[in-house]
């Protein structure tokens, strides 16, 4: 099988209800894990234990209105009832399949930033965090 080099155009975002009203152009996700230093006397080097996993990130794009897709609502996204899938590669389709590279998370959207320029550009940026206490699904399938 030939090697596939993933580029940004291969990516995708799927936002579940109630999050609508944005044409996403860029996303970012940062996976982290707390590390606790448990080094004691007698250790020759640092000793660490891994703690809780966390994932945070952002979405940015163009606001969309005047369609049946709804709007971004500050009040409806205060709980983790929206499922979001962030994909690096779709394997040639828009469904999660065995050759995808993706992250699926139930986020809380913590901040919204809006921009508008006289020259014509308008934008929205959303910062999000993992919200439901469960690990996100991460798929990195190599076939």
N, C-alpha and C positions, 0 to 999 in steps of 0.2 A: 504494500500500500504506500502511495506517495505521501510525503510529509505535507501537511497543511499548515501554513503560517497564518495565524489569526490576526486580522486587522480590525480597526474600529468599526468599519462598515458591516462586519459580520455580527455585530452586537444587536441586542434587543432589550426592551423593557416591557413587562406585562404588569399593569396595575389593576388590582381587583377593586370592586366597589368598596367604599364610596369615592375613591380617588379618580377623578376625571378632570378634564379641562387643561391638560398640558400635553404638548407635543414634545416629548423628551428628546434632546439632542445629545446629552452627555450624562453619564452616571459615574459615581465613584463609590467604592465600598472598602472599608478598612476593618479587617478582622484582627482582633487583639485578644490577649489572654493575660490576666494579672499574674505576676510572678512574685512569690514571697520568698525572701531570703531566710533560710532556716539554718544557716551556717552556725556551727558551735565550736567551742574550744576543742582542739584535737583534730579538726578538719584541716587538710592541707590546701584546700581550695574552696571556693564558694559552693554551697549546696542550696538548691532552689526547688520549690514545689510549684506546680502550675495551679492556678486558681480558675475562676470563672471565665468563660469565653464571652466575648462581646463583639458585636459588629455594628458599625455606624457608617453613615455615608451621606451622599447628596445626589439630587437629581436637578438638572437644569434644562431649560428649553423655552419654547414659545407658548404663551397662554392661548387657549382656544375657547371661543364662545360662539353662540348662535347655532349650536348643533344639538342633537339629542343626547350627547355624551355627558351632559351635566357640567358641574363646576367644582373647583377645588373649594372645600368647605373647612374652615378652621374648627368648627364645632363637631363635625362628623368624623374627624380623624384623631380624636383624643384617646381612643382605645386602639388596641391592636387587632381590629377586625378586618383590616385590609391585607390581602396577600400580595406580595410583590415578587416578581421574578426578574432577575438581572442576568442577562446572558452575554457571554463573550463570543459564542459561536453556536449556530443553530444546526449545523450539518445539512444545510440547504432547505430547511423548512422553518416554520414559526412555532412548532410544537416541541415540547421537551421530549427528546428522544434519546436513544442510547449513544449518540455521537455528539451530544451537547456539552458545553462548558457553561455552567450556570450556578446561581445562588438564589434560593427561594427563602424569603424571610417574612415575618409578620411585624411590620414596623410601626412605630409611632412617629408622626411627623411633627418635629419640635419647632421648626421655624420656616417662615416663608419670606423671601425677599423678591420684590418686584422692581423691574426697571422699564423705563420708556425713554426713547431718544427721539428728538425732532426729526432726525435723519431717517427714521423709519423702523428701527429695531425696538422690540419689546421683549421682555424676558421674565422668567420666574425661576427662582432657585429654592429648592426644598431641602432642608437638612433632616435626616431621619436617624433613628436608633432602633435596635432590636427591642421588642416590647413585651413579648408574651412569656418570657422565662424558658423558652425552649431553644435548642440549638437550631440554627438555620440548616436547610438542606443545601449541601454543596456537591455539585456533580462535576467531575473532571474525568470524562470517559475517554480513554485512549483505546482505539480499535485498530 
